[in-house]
Amino acid sequence: MSEWSPEVLEVLEASGWTAGRRVDTAGWRSMFEGVGVRMHDAAETFLQEFGGLTVSIGGPGINRAREPFELDPELAWGEDDRFSEWSDALGRELFPLGELDHGRFFLGIDERSEIYLVEGWVASFGAMPHALENLILGVRPRRIGEGHR
């Protein structure tokens, strides 16, 4: 995907990631498409490489605490209405990626590979690969108002 910093690479490898990793996404695709949430190419590409990883981090980050996250779309099962509503509000197609901080927040990705924190509000960690670095290094996501286009 990119040249990771040594710190990010160490965290990813400790979580089970390896270069060239490929995970089957068919189960997640059919699960969510059954409730009207389409897996776009960016979600598929991301999940093929990072799906199924549990990143167990904590402690101080750059400008927010580092929080553990799990990249398993099934953890957002039952939240399809939340993802659909935010997709409509943002004019983007959000697909669930998993959860942040043991389910306190959900993670989603849009068709441009931008990763979002999804709750009763939304914030962006930026586009890949920076988004994953921001999540790992503890960079505060940019909060988005409903007027965002």
N, CA, C and O atoms as a GROMACS GRO file, in nm:
protein
  596
    1MET      N    1   0.084  -0.120   0.000
    1MET     CA    2   0.000   0.000   0.000
    1MET      C    3   0.088   0.125   0.000
    1MET      O    4   0.071   0.213  -0.085
    2SER      N    5   0.181   0.133   0.093
    2SER     CA    6   0.271   0.250   0.096
    2SER      C    7   0.392   0.214   0.179
    2SER      O    8   0.404   0.103   0.231
    3GLU      N    9   0.480   0.308   0.192
    3GLU     CA   10   0.595   0.292   0.280
    3GLU      C   11   0.549   0.336   0.418
    3GLU      O   12   0.529   0.454   0.443
    4TRP      N   13   0.534   0.240   0.508
    4TRP     CA   14   0.491   0.272   0.644
    4TRP      C   15   0.611   0.319   0.724
    4TRP      O   16   0.724   0.276   0.700
    5SER      N   17   0.587   0.407   0.821
    5SER     CA   18   0.695   0.445   0.913
    5SER      C   19   0.728   0.321   0.996
    5SER      O   20   0.645   0.232   1.010
    6PRO      N   21   0.850   0.314   1.051
    6PRO     CA   22   0.888   0.197   1.131
    6PRO      C   23   0.788   0.170   1.245
    6PRO      O   24   0.757   0.054   1.274
    7GLU      N   25   0.738   0.275   1.309
    7GLU     CA   26   0.644   0.259   1.421
    7GLU      C   27   0.512   0.198   1.374
    7GLU      O   28   0.460   0.106   1.436
    8VAL      N   29   0.458   0.250   1.263
    8VAL     CA   30   0.332   0.200   1.208
    8VAL      C   31   0.351   0.055   1.160
    8VAL      O   32   0.265  -0.030   1.184
    9LEU      N   33   0.461   0.029   1.094
    9LEU     CA   34   0.491  -0.105   1.044
    9LEU      C   35   0.498  -0.205   1.160
    9LEU      O   36   0.446  -0.316   1.149
   10GLU      N   37   0.561  -0.166   1.268
   10GLU     CA   38   0.573  -0.253   1.385
   10GLU      C   39   0.435  -0.286   1.442
   10GLU      O   40   0.408  -0.401   1.477
   11VAL      N   41   0.347  -0.187   1.453
   11VAL     CA   42   0.211  -0.208   1.506
   11VAL      C   43   0.132  -0.299   1.411
   11VAL      O   44   0.064  -0.391   1.456
   12LEU      N   45   0.140  -0.272   1.281
   12LEU     CA   46   0.066  -0.354   1.184
   12LEU      C   47   0.114  -0.499   1.188
   12LEU      O   48   0.032  -0.591   1.190
   13GLU      N   49   0.245  -0.519   1.188
   13GLU     CA   50   0.299  -0.655   1.190
   13GLU      C   51   0.262  -0.727   1.320
   13GLU      O   52   0.233  -0.847   1.317
   14ALA      N   53   0.263  -0.656   1.432
   14ALA     CA   54   0.224  -0.716   1.561
   14ALA      C   55   0.076  -0.756   1.560
   14ALA      O   56   0.034  -0.842   1.637
   15SER      N   57  -0.002  -0.691   1.473
   15SER     CA   58  -0.146  -0.720   1.462
   15SER      C   59  -0.174  -0.832   1.362
   15SER      O   60  -0.289  -0.873   1.346
   16GLY      N   61  -0.070  -0.882   1.296
   16GLY     CA   62  -0.087  -0.992   1.203
   16GLY      C   63  -0.081  -0.955   1.056
   16GLY      O   64  -0.100  -1.040   0.970
   17TRP      N   65  -0.055  -0.827   1.028
   17TRP     CA   66  -0.048  -0.783   0.888
   17TRP      C   67   0.087  -0.823   0.829
   17TRP      O   68   0.189  -0.819   0.897
   18THR      N   69   0.084  -0.861   0.702
   18THR     CA   70   0.208  -0.883   0.626
   18THR      C   71   0.188  -0.822   0.488
   18THR      O   72   0.075  -0.812   0.440
   19ALA      N   73   0.295  -0.780   0.426
   19ALA     CA   74   0.286  -0.725   0.290
   19ALA      C   75   0.227  -0.832   0.199
   19ALA      O   76   0.266  -0.949   0.207
   20GLY      N   77   0.136  -0.793   0.113
   20GLY     CA   78   0.074  -0.888   0.020
   20GLY      C   79  -0.039  -0.969   0.082
   20GLY      O   80  -0.090  -1.061   0.018
   21ARG      N   81  -0.078  -0.937   0.203
   21ARG     CA   82  -0.187  -1.008   0.272
   21ARG      C   83  -0.316  -0.995   0.191
   21ARG      O   84  -0.347  -0.887   0.141
   22ARG      N   85  -0.391  -1.106   0.178
   22ARG     CA   86  -0.519  -1.102   0.106
   22ARG      C   87  -0.623  -1.184   0.181
   22ARG      O   88  -0.604  -1.303   0.205
   23VAL      N   89  -0.731  -1.119   0.218
   23VAL     CA   90  -0.839  -1.180   0.293
   23VAL      C   91  -0.962  -1.187   0.201
   23VAL      O   92  -0.985  -1.096   0.122
   24ASP      N   93  -1.038  -1.294   0.211
   24ASP     CA   94  -1.161  -1.308   0.133
   24ASP      C   95  -1.268  -1.217   0.193
   24ASP      O   96  -1.298  -1.226   0.312
   25THR      N   97  -1.325  -1.131   0.112
   25THR     CA   98  -1.424  -1.034   0.160
   25THR      C   99  -1.568  -1.074   0.123
   25THR      O  100  -1.661  -1.000   0.154
   26ALA      N  101  -1.586  -1.187   0.059
   26ALA     CA  102  -1.719  -1.226   0.008
   26ALA      C  103  -1.825  -1.232   0.119
   26ALA      O  104  -1.939  -1.192   0.097
   27GLY      N  105  -1.789  -1.283   0.235
   27GLY     CA  106  -1.885  -1.293   0.345
   27GLY      C  107  -1.936  -1.158   0.389
   27GLY      O  108  -2.057  -1.139   0.409
   28TRP      N  109  -1.845  -1.062   0.404
   28TRP     CA  110  -1.883  -0.927   0.444
   28TRP      C  111  -1.968  -0.861   0.335
   28TRP      O  112  -2.068  -0.794   0.363
   29ARG      N  113  -1.928  -0.882   0.211
   29ARG     CA  114  -2.001  -0.824   0.097
   29ARG      C  115  -2.146  -0.873   0.099
   29ARG      O  116  -2.238  -0.791   0.095
   30SER      N  117  -2.167  -1.005   0.106
   30SER     CA  118  -2.304  -1.057   0.098
   30SER      C  119  -2.384  -1.020   0.221
   30SER      O  120  -2.504  -0.993   0.211
   31MET      N  121  -2.321  -1.018   0.338
   31MET     CA  122  -2.390  -0.981   0.462
   31MET      C  123  -2.450  -0.841   0.451
   31MET      O  124  -2.568  -0.821   0.481
   32PHE      N  125  -2.368  -0.744   0.409
   32PHE     CA  126  -2.415  -0.605   0.405
   32PHE      C  127  -2.499  -0.574   0.282
   32PHE      O  128  -2.592  -0.494   0.290
   33GLU      N  129  -2.468  -0.636   0.168
   33GLU     CA  130  -2.550  -0.610   0.050
   33GLU      C  131  -2.691  -0.661   0.072
   33GLU      O  132  -2.786  -0.610   0.011
   34GLY      N  133  -2.708  -0.762   0.159
   34GLY     CA  134  -2.840  -0.812   0.195
   34GLY      C  135  -2.927  -0.709   0.264
   34GLY      O  136  -3.050  -0.721   0.263
   35VAL      N  137  -2.866  -0.607   0.324
   35VAL     CA  138  -2.942  -0.499   0.388
   35VAL      C  139  -2.922  -0.366   0.316
   35VAL      O  140  -2.949  -0.260   0.371
   36GLY      N  141  -2.873  -0.373   0.191
   36GLY     CA  142  -2.866  -0.253   0.108
   36GLY      C  143  -2.741  -0.168   0.123
   36GLY      O  144  -2.739  -0.054   0.075
   37VAL      N  145  -2.635  -0.220   0.188
   37VAL     CA  146  -2.510  -0.145   0.199
   37VAL      C  147  -2.410  -0.210   0.104
   37VAL      O  148  -2.366  -0.323   0.124
   38ARG      N  149  -2.375  -0.135  -0.002
   38ARG     CA  150  -2.290  -0.189  -0.109
   38ARG      C  151  -2.142  -0.177  -0.074
   38ARG      O  152  -2.095  -0.072  -0.029
   39MET      N  153  -2.068  -0.288  -0.095
   39MET     CA  154  -1.923  -0.285  -0.076
   39MET      C  155  -1.860  -0.230  -0.205
   39MET      O  156  -1.859  -0.298  -0.308
   40HIS      N  157  -1.808  -0.107  -0.198
   40HIS     CA  158  -1.744  -0.048  -0.315
   40HIS      C  159  -1.599  -0.095  -0.323
   40HIS      O  160  -1.549  -0.161  -0.233
   41ASP      N  161  -1.533  -0.059  -0.434
   41ASP     CA  162  -1.396  -0.105  -0.459
   41ASP      C  163  -1.298  -0.065  -0.349
   41ASP      O  164  -1.211  -0.144  -0.312
   42ALA      N  165  -1.311   0.056  -0.297
   42ALA     CA  166  -1.217   0.102  -0.194
   42ALA      C  167  -1.231   0.017  -0.067
   42ALA      O  168  -1.131  -0.016  -0.004
   43ALA      N  169  -1.354  -0.017  -0.032
   43ALA     CA  170  -1.377  -0.101   0.086
   43ALA      C  171  -1.319  -0.239   0.062
   43ALA      O  172  -1.254  -0.296   0.150
   44GLU      N  173  -1.342  -0.293  -0.056
   44GLU     CA  174  -1.290  -0.426  -0.086
   44GLU      C  175  -1.137  -0.429  -0.083
   44GLU      O  176  -1.077  -0.519  -0.024
   45THR      N  177  -1.074  -0.330  -0.145
   45THR     CA  178  -0.928  -0.323  -0.148
   45THR      C  179  -0.871  -0.313  -0.006
   45THR      O  180  -0.776  -0.382   0.029
   46PHE      N  181  -0.932  -0.226   0.076
   46PHE     CA  182  -0.886  -0.208   0.214
   46PHE      C  183  -0.903  -0.336   0.294
   46PHE      O  184  -0.810  -0.381   0.362
   47LEU      N  185  -1.023  -0.396   0.286
   47LEU     CA  186  -1.051  -0.515   0.366
   47LEU      C  187  -0.972  -0.637   0.320
   47LEU      O  188  -0.940  -0.724   0.401
   48GLN      N  189  -0.941  -0.645   0.191
   48GLN     CA  190  -0.857  -0.756   0.145
   48GLN      C  191  -0.722  -0.753   0.215
   48GLN      O  192  -0.666  -0.858   0.248
   49GLU      N  193  -0.671  -0.633   0.237
   49GLU     CA  194  -0.539  -0.621   0.299
   49GLU      C  195  -0.544  -0.617   0.452
   49GLU      O  196  -0.456  -0.674   0.518
   50PHE      N  197  -0.644  -0.550   0.509
   50PHE     CA  198  -0.645  -0.526   0.653
   50PHE      C  199  -0.761  -0.590   0.729
   50PHE      O  200  -0.761  -0.589   0.852
   51GLY      N  201  -0.859  -0.646   0.658
   51GLY     CA  202  -0.975  -0.706   0.723
   51GLY      C  203  -0.934  -0.817   0.819
   51GLY      O  204  -0.846  -0.897   0.789
   52GLY      N  205  -0.998  -0.820   0.935
   52GLY     CA  206  -0.971  -0.922   1.034
   52GLY      C  207  -0.862  -0.888   1.134
   52GLY      O  208  -0.839  -0.963   1.228
   53LEU      N  209  -0.794  -0.774   1.115
   53LEU     CA  210  -0.687  -0.736   1.209
   53LEU      C  211  -0.745  -0.673   1.335
   53LEU      O  212  -0.840  -0.595   1.329
   54THR      N  213  -0.687  -0.707   1.448
   54THR     CA  214  -0.716  -0.641   1.575
   54THR      C  215  -0.590  -0.567   1.614
   54THR      O  216  -0.485  -0.628   1.634
   55VAL      N  217  -0.600  -0.435   1.625
   55VAL     CA  218  -0.484  -0.351   1.657
   55VAL      C  219  -0.496  -0.309   1.804
   55VAL      O  220  -0.576  -0.222   1.839
   56SER      N  221  -0.415  -0.373   1.887
   56SER     CA  222  -0.423  -0.351   2.032
   56SER      C  223  -0.320  -0.247   2.075
   56SER      O  224  -0.207  -0.280   2.112
   57ILE      N  225  -0.361  -0.122   2.068
   57ILE     CA  226  -0.272  -0.012   2.106
   57ILE      C  227  -0.338   0.069   2.216
   57ILE      O  228  -0.458   0.056   2.240
   58GLY      N  229  -0.261   0.152   2.282
   58GLY     CA  230  -0.313   0.240   2.387
   58GLY      C  231  -0.206   0.342   2.422
   58GLY      O  232  -0.096   0.338   2.368
   59GLY      N  233  -0.240   0.432   2.513
   59GLY     CA  234  -0.144   0.532   2.557
   59GLY      C  235  -0.157   0.662   2.480
   59GLY      O  236  -0.244   0.674   2.394
   60PRO      N  237  -0.072   0.758   2.511
   60PRO     CA  238  -0.081   0.888   2.445
   60PRO      C  239  -0.040   0.880   2.298
   60PRO      O  240   0.048   0.803   2.260
   61GLY      N  241  -0.108   0.960   2.218
   61GLY     CA  242  -0.076   0.968   2.076
   61GLY      C  243  -0.030   1.108   2.043
   61GLY      O  244   0.013   1.183   2.131
   62ILE      N  245  -0.038   1.144   1.917
   62ILE     CA  246   0.008   1.276   1.872
   62ILE      C  247  -0.080   1.386   1.930
   62ILE      O  248  -0.029   1.478   1.993
   63ASN      N  249  -0.213   1.378   1.908
   63ASN     CA  250  -0.301   1.478   1.971
   63ASN      C  251  -0.431   1.417   2.022
   63ASN      O  252  -0.529   1.488   2.045
   64ARG      N  253  -0.433   1.286   2.039
   64ARG     CA  254  -0.542   1.216   2.107
   64ARG      C  255  -0.485   1.083   2.156
   64ARG      O  256  -0.379   1.040   2.111
   65ALA      N  257  -0.556   1.019   2.246
   65ALA     CA  258  -0.511   0.888   2.295
   65ALA      C  259  -0.514   0.786   2.183
   65ALA      O  260  -0.601   0.791   2.096
   66ARG      N  261  -0.420   0.695   2.185
   66ARG     CA  262  -0.424   0.582   2.090
   66ARG      C  263  -0.528   0.486   2.144
   66ARG      O  264  -0.528   0.450   2.261
   67GLU      N  265  -0.618   0.444   2.056
   67GLU     CA  266  -0.725   0.355   2.097
   67GLU      C  267  -0.720   0.229   2.013
   67GLU      O  268  -0.693   0.235   1.893
   68PRO      N  269  -0.747   0.112   2.075
   68PRO     CA  270  -0.747  -0.012   1.999
   68PRO      C  271  -0.860  -0.009   1.896
   68PRO      O  272  -0.963   0.055   1.916
   69PHE      N  273  -0.838  -0.080   1.785
   69PHE     CA  274  -0.944  -0.091   1.686
   69PHE      C  275  -0.940  -0.228   1.622
   69PHE      O  276  -0.836  -0.294   1.616
   70GLU      N  277  -1.056  -0.269   1.574
   70GLU     CA  278  -1.070  -0.400   1.514
   70GLU      C  279  -1.132  -0.383   1.376
   70GLU      O  280  -1.238  -0.322   1.362
   71LEU      N  281  -1.066  -0.437   1.274
   71LEU     CA  282  -1.112  -0.420   1.136
   71LEU      C  283  -1.191  -0.544   1.094
   71LEU      O  284  -1.142  -0.631   1.022
   72ASP      N  285  -1.315  -0.548   1.141
   72ASP     CA  286  -1.408  -0.656   1.112
   72ASP      C  287  -1.546  -0.594   1.093
   72ASP      O  288  -1.612  -0.557   1.190
   73PRO      N  289  -1.592  -0.582   0.966
   73PRO     CA  290  -1.721  -0.518   0.940
   73PRO      C  291  -1.838  -0.580   1.018
   73PRO      O  292  -1.936  -0.511   1.048
   74GLU      N  293  -1.828  -0.709   1.053
   74GLU     CA  294  -1.936  -0.773   1.128
   74GLU      C  295  -1.964  -0.704   1.261
   74GLU      O  296  -2.075  -0.711   1.312
   75LEU      N  297  -1.863  -0.637   1.317
   75LEU     CA  298  -1.880  -0.567   1.443
   75LEU      C  299  -1.978  -0.450   1.430
   75LEU      O  300  -2.031  -0.402   1.530
   76ALA      N  301  -2.003  -0.406   1.307
   76ALA     CA  302  -2.098  -0.297   1.282
   76ALA      C  303  -2.232  -0.352   1.233
   76ALA      O  304  -2.318  -0.276   1.186
   77TRP      N  305  -2.251  -0.484   1.243
   77TRP     CA  306  -2.376  -0.545   1.198
   77TRP      C  307  -2.491  -0.487   1.280
   77TRP      O  308  -2.481  -0.473   1.402
   78GLY      N  309  -2.601  -0.452   1.211
   78GLY     CA  310  -2.715  -0.391   1.278
   78GLY      C  311  -2.708  -0.240   1.278
   78GLY      O  312  -2.801  -0.173   1.322
   79GLU      N  313  -2.598  -0.185   1.229
   79GLU     CA  314  -2.580  -0.040   1.223
   79GLU      C  315  -2.594   0.012   1.081
   79GLU      O  316  -2.554   0.124   1.050
   80ASP      N  317  -2.652  -0.071   0.992
   80ASP     CA  318  -2.662  -0.033   0.852
   80ASP      C  319  -2.739   0.097   0.834
   80ASP      O  320  -2.708   0.175   0.743
   81ASP      N  321  -2.840   0.122   0.920
   81ASP     CA  322  -2.916   0.248   0.910
   81ASP      C  323  -2.825   0.368   0.938
   81ASP      O  324  -2.834   0.470   0.870
   82ARG      N  325  -2.738   0.355   1.037
   82ARG     CA  326  -2.644   0.463   1.071
   82ARG      C  327  -2.551   0.491   0.952
   82ARG      O  328  -2.529   0.606   0.917
   83PHE      N  329  -2.497   0.385   0.892
   83PHE     CA  330  -2.407   0.401   0.778
   83PHE      C  331  -2.482   0.458   0.657
   83PHE      O  332  -2.427   0.541   0.584
   84SER      N  333  -2.605   0.414   0.635
   84SER     CA  334  -2.685   0.467   0.523
   84SER      C  335  -2.718   0.614   0.543
   84SER      O  336  -2.706   0.694   0.449
   85GLU      N  337  -2.758   0.651   0.664
   85GLU     CA  338  -2.792   0.792   0.692
   85GLU      C  339  -2.670   0.882   0.673
   85GLU      O  340  -2.682   0.989   0.613
   86TRP      N  341  -2.554   0.840   0.724
   86TRP     CA  342  -2.435   0.923   0.707
   86TRP      C  343  -2.389   0.926   0.562
   86TRP      O  344  -2.337   1.027   0.516
   87SER      N  345  -2.407   0.816   0.491
   87SER     CA  346  -2.374   0.816   0.348
   87SER      C  347  -2.456   0.921   0.276
   87SER      O  348  -2.403   0.998   0.195
   88ASP      N  349  -2.586   0.925   0.305
   88ASP     CA  350  -2.674   1.024   0.243
   88ASP      C  351  -2.633   1.166   0.283
   88ASP      O  352  -2.626   1.254   0.197
   89ALA      N  353  -2.606   1.187   0.412
   89ALA     CA  354  -2.570   1.321   0.460
   89ALA      C  355  -2.438   1.370   0.400
   89ALA      O  356  -2.424   1.489   0.370
   90LEU      N  357  -2.343   1.279   0.381
   90LEU     CA  358  -2.211   1.318   0.330
   90LEU      C  359  -2.203   1.316   0.178
   90LEU      O  360  -2.110   1.372   0.120
   91GLY      N  361  -2.300   1.251   0.113
   91GLY     CA  362  -2.292   1.235  -0.031
   91GLY      C  363  -2.180   1.138  -0.069
   91GLY      O  364  -2.123   1.148  -0.177
   92ARG      N  365  -2.150   1.046   0.020
   92ARG     CA  366  -2.046   0.944  -0.001
   92ARG      C  367  -2.106   0.809   0.034
   92ARG      O  368  -2.206   0.802   0.105
   93GLU      N  369  -2.045   0.703  -0.014
   93GLU     CA  370  -2.091   0.569   0.020
   93GLU      C  371  -2.003   0.513   0.131
   93GLU      O  372  -1.889   0.472   0.105
   94LEU      N  373  -2.054   0.511   0.253
   94LEU     CA  374  -1.976   0.458   0.365
   94LEU      C  375  -2.000   0.309   0.380
   94LEU      O  376  -2.114   0.264   0.385
   95PHE      N  377  -1.892   0.234   0.388
   95PHE     CA  378  -1.902   0.090   0.415
   95PHE      C  379  -1.834   0.063   0.550
   95PHE      O  380  -1.726   0.115   0.575
   96PRO      N  381  -1.897  -0.017   0.635
   96PRO     CA  382  -1.840  -0.044   0.768
   96PRO      C  383  -1.707  -0.118   0.759
   96PRO      O  384  -1.689  -0.209   0.678
   97LEU      N  385  -1.612  -0.077   0.846
   97LEU     CA  386  -1.482  -0.144   0.855
   97LEU      C  387  -1.466  -0.218   0.986
   97LEU      O  388  -1.391  -0.315   0.994
   98GLY      N  389  -1.536  -0.172   1.090
   98GLY     CA  390  -1.518  -0.234   1.221
   98GLY      C  391  -1.545  -0.134   1.330
   98GLY      O  392  -1.630  -0.045   1.316
   99GLU      N  393  -1.472  -0.148   1.441
   99GLU     CA  394  -1.497  -0.060   1.555
   99GLU      C  395  -1.368  -0.008   1.616
   99GLU      O  396  -1.261  -0.068   1.605
  100LEU      N  397  -1.383   0.108   1.682
  100LEU     CA  398  -1.273   0.176   1.750
  100LEU      C  399  -1.305   0.179   1.898
  100LEU      O  400  -1.420   0.199   1.938
  101ASP      N  401  -1.203   0.159   1.980
  101ASP     CA  402  -1.216   0.167   2.125
  101ASP      C  403  -1.324   0.071   2.178
  101ASP      O  404  -1.415   0.112   2.250
  102HIS      N  405  -1.312  -0.056   2.141
  102HIS     CA  406  -1.400  -0.163   2.190
  102HIS      C  407  -1.548  -0.135   2.168
  102HIS      O  408  -1.631  -0.166   2.254
  103GLY      N  409  -1.581  -0.077   2.054
  103GLY     CA  410  -1.720  -0.056   2.018
  103GLY      C  411  -1.778   0.079   2.055
  103GLY      O  412  -1.896   0.104   2.031
  104ARG      N  413  -1.696   0.166   2.114
  104ARG     CA  414  -1.746   0.301   2.147
  104ARG      C  415  -1.776   0.377   2.018
  104ARG      O  416  -1.868   0.459   2.013
  105PHE      N  417  -1.699   0.349   1.913
  105PHE     CA  418  -1.718   0.413   1.783
  105PHE      C  419  -1.709   0.307   1.674
  105PHE      O  420  -1.650   0.201   1.695
  106PHE      N  421  -1.767   0.336   1.559
  106PHE     CA  422  -1.752   0.250   1.443
  106PHE      C  423  -1.657   0.316   1.345
  106PHE      O  424  -1.636   0.438   1.350
  107LEU      N  425  -1.600   0.236   1.257
  107LEU     CA  426  -1.514   0.286   1.151
  107LEU      C  427  -1.578   0.252   1.018
  107LEU      O  428  -1.634   0.144   1.000
  108GLY      N  429  -1.569   0.346   0.923
  108GLY     CA  430  -1.620   0.323   0.789
  108GLY      C  431  -1.524   0.380   0.686
  108GLY      O  432  -1.436   0.459   0.718
  109ILE      N  433  -1.544   0.339   0.561
  109ILE     CA  434  -1.459   0.389   0.452
  109ILE      C  435  -1.550   0.429   0.337
  109ILE      O  436  -1.650   0.363   0.309
  110ASP      N  437  -1.515   0.540   0.269
  110ASP     CA  438  -1.594   0.581   0.153
  110ASP      C  439  -1.525   0.535   0.025
  110ASP      O  440  -1.417   0.476   0.028
  111GLU      N  441  -1.589   0.563  -0.088
  111GLU     CA  442  -1.539   0.515  -0.217
  111GLU      C  443  -1.409   0.581  -0.259
  111GLU      O  444  -1.347   0.538  -0.356
  112ARG      N  445  -1.365   0.686  -0.186
  112ARG     CA  446  -1.237   0.752  -0.215
  112ARG      C  447  -1.127   0.708  -0.118
  112ARG      O  448  -1.020   0.769  -0.113
  113SER      N  449  -1.154   0.601  -0.042
  113SER     CA  450  -1.060   0.547   0.057
  113SER      C  451  -1.038   0.639   0.176
  113SER      O  452  -0.934   0.632   0.242
  114GLU      N  453  -1.136   0.726   0.204
  114GLU     CA  454  -1.130   0.809   0.324
  114GLU      C  455  -1.192   0.730   0.438
  114GLU      O  456  -1.299   0.671   0.422
  115ILE      N  457  -1.126   0.727   0.554
  115ILE     CA  458  -1.173   0.650   0.668
  115ILE      C  459  -1.238   0.744   0.770
  115ILE      O  460  -1.184   0.850   0.802
  116TYR      N  461  -1.353   0.702   0.820
  116TYR     CA  462  -1.433   0.783   0.911
  116TYR      C  463  -1.456   0.714   1.044
  116TYR      O  464  -1.466   0.592   1.052
  117LEU      N  465  -1.464   0.795   1.148
  117LEU     CA  466  -1.517   0.754   1.276
  117LEU      C  467  -1.666   0.781   1.264
  117LEU      O  468  -1.706   0.891   1.227
  118VAL      N  469  -1.749   0.682   1.295
  118VAL     CA  470  -1.894   0.695   1.277
  118VAL      C  471  -1.962   0.673   1.411
  118VAL      O  472  -1.945   0.570   1.476
  119GLU      N  473  -2.041   0.773   1.450
  119GLU     CA  474  -2.115   0.766   1.577
  119GLU      C  475  -2.246   0.839   1.549
  119GLU      O  476  -2.302   0.825   1.441
  120GLY      N  477  -2.296   0.919   1.646
  120GLY     CA  478  -2.408   1.009   1.621
  120GLY      C  479  -2.358   1.131   1.545
  120GLY      O  480  -2.436   1.218   1.507
  121TRP      N  481  -2.228   1.136   1.523
  121TRP     CA  482  -2.157   1.239   1.446
  121TRP      C  483  -2.048   1.165   1.368
  121TRP      O  484  -2.026   1.046   1.390
  122VAL      N  485  -1.981   1.235   1.279
  122VAL     CA  486  -1.880   1.172   1.194
  122VAL      C  487  -1.754   1.257   1.194
  122VAL      O  488  -1.759   1.380   1.201
  123ALA      N  489  -1.639   1.189   1.186
  123ALA     CA  490  -1.511   1.259   1.176
  123ALA      C  491  -1.423   1.179   1.080
  123ALA      O  492  -1.437   1.057   1.069
  124SER      N  493  -1.333   1.248   1.011
  124SER     CA  494  -1.248   1.184   0.911
  124SER      C  495  -1.105   1.170   0.960
  124SER      O  496  -1.046   1.263   1.014
  125PHE      N  497  -1.049   1.050   0.940
  125PHE     CA  498  -0.907   1.026   0.968
  125PHE      C  499  -0.824   1.055   0.843
  125PHE      O  500  -0.702   1.039   0.845
  126GLY      N  501  -0.890   1.097   0.734
  126GLY     CA  502  -0.821   1.124   0.609
  126GLY      C  503  -0.829   1.004   0.516
  126GLY      O  504  -0.897   0.906   0.545
  127ALA      N  505  -0.758   1.014   0.405
  127ALA     CA  506  -0.759   0.907   0.306
  127ALA      C  507  -0.643   0.811   0.332
  127ALA      O  508  -0.543   0.848   0.394
  128MET      N  509  -0.658   0.691   0.285
  128MET     CA  510  -0.551   0.592   0.294
  128MET      C  511  -0.432   0.638   0.211
  128MET      O  512  -0.453   0.703   0.108
  129PRO      N  513  -0.311   0.608   0.250
  129PRO     CA  514  -0.270   0.530   0.368
  129PRO      C  515  -0.258   0.616   0.495
  129PRO      O  516  -0.237   0.561   0.604
  130HIS      N  517  -0.269   0.747   0.482
  130HIS     CA  518  -0.252   0.835   0.599
  130HIS      C  519  -0.356   0.806   0.707
  130HIS      O  520  -0.327   0.818   0.826
  131ALA      N  521  -0.476   0.766   0.667
  131ALA     CA  522  -0.582   0.739   0.764
  131ALA      C  523  -0.541   0.631   0.863
  131ALA      O  524  -0.564   0.644   0.983
  132LEU      N  525  -0.481   0.525   0.812
  132LEU     CA  526  -0.440   0.416   0.900
  132LEU      C  527  -0.326   0.461   0.992
  132LEU      O  528  -0.323   0.424   1.109
  133GLU      N  529  -0.234   0.540   0.939
  133GLU     CA  530  -0.127   0.596   1.022
  133GLU      C  531  -0.187   0.684   1.131
  133GLU      O  532  -0.146   0.677   1.247
  134ASN      N  533  -0.286   0.768   1.094
  134ASN     CA  534  -0.348   0.857   1.192
  134ASN      C  535  -0.417   0.778   1.303
  134ASN      O  536  -0.409   0.815   1.420
  135LEU      N  537  -0.484   0.669   1.266
  135LEU     CA  538  -0.549   0.583   1.365
  135LEU      C  539  -0.446   0.523   1.460
  135LEU      O  540  -0.466   0.522   1.582
  136ILE      N  541  -0.337   0.473   1.405
  136ILE     CA  542  -0.235   0.405   1.485
  136ILE      C  543  -0.156   0.503   1.571
  136ILE      O  544  -0.126   0.473   1.687
  137LEU      N  545  -0.122   0.620   1.517
  137LEU     CA  546  -0.036   0.714   1.588
  137LEU      C  547  -0.112   0.808   1.682
  137LEU      O  548  -0.050   0.885   1.755
  138GLY      N  549  -0.246   0.802   1.681
  138GLY     CA  550  -0.322   0.888   1.771
  138GLY      C  551  -0.335   1.030   1.721
  138GLY      O  552  -0.306   1.125   1.794
  139VAL      N  553  -0.380   1.045   1.596
  139VAL     CA  554  -0.408   1.177   1.540
  139VAL      C  555  -0.560   1.196   1.545
  139VAL      O  556  -0.635   1.112   1.497
  140ARG      N  557  -0.603   1.307   1.603
  140ARG     CA  558  -0.746   1.335   1.617
  140ARG      C  559  -0.811   1.350   1.479
  140ARG      O  560  -0.761   1.422   1.394
  141PRO      N  561  -0.924   1.280   1.458
  141PRO     CA  562  -0.993   1.294   1.329
  141PRO      C  563  -1.061   1.430   1.319
  141PRO      O  564  -1.096   1.492   1.420
  142ARG      N  565  -1.081   1.476   1.195
  142ARG     CA  566  -1.146   1.605   1.170
  142ARG      C  567  -1.297   1.585   1.169
  142ARG      O  568  -1.350   1.512   1.086
  143ARG      N  569  -1.364   1.650   1.262
  143ARG     CA  570  -1.509   1.636   1.274
  143ARG      C  571  -1.578   1.701   1.155
  143ARG      O  572  -1.537   1.809   1.110
  144ILE      N  573  -1.682   1.636   1.104
  144ILE     CA  574  -1.752   1.683   0.985
  144ILE      C  575  -1.895   1.717   1.022
  144ILE      O  576  -1.964   1.639   1.089
  145GLY      N  577  -1.940   1.834   0.977
  145GLY     CA  578  -2.079   1.872   0.998
  145GLY      C  579  -2.166   1.809   0.891
  145GLY      O  580  -2.114   1.761   0.790
  146GLU      N  581  -2.297   1.808   0.912
  146GLU     CA  582  -2.386   1.745   0.814
  146GLU      C  583  -2.388   1.818   0.682
  146GLU      O  584  -2.436   1.762   0.583
  147GLY      N  585  -2.336   1.939   0.676
  147GLY     CA  586  -2.336   2.014   0.552
  147GLY      C  587  -2.219   1.977   0.459
  147GLY      O  588  -2.209   2.030   0.349
  148HIS      N  589  -2.133   1.887   0.504
  148HIS     CA  590  -2.013   1.848   0.427
  148HIS      C  591  -2.051   1.786   0.292
  148HIS      O  592  -2.141   1.702   0.284
  149ARG      N  593  -1.983   1.828   0.188
  149ARG     CA  594  -2.005   1.766   0.055
  149ARG      C  595  -1.870   1.736  -0.007
  149ARG      O  596  -1.864   1.685  -0.118
   0.00000   0.00000   0.00000
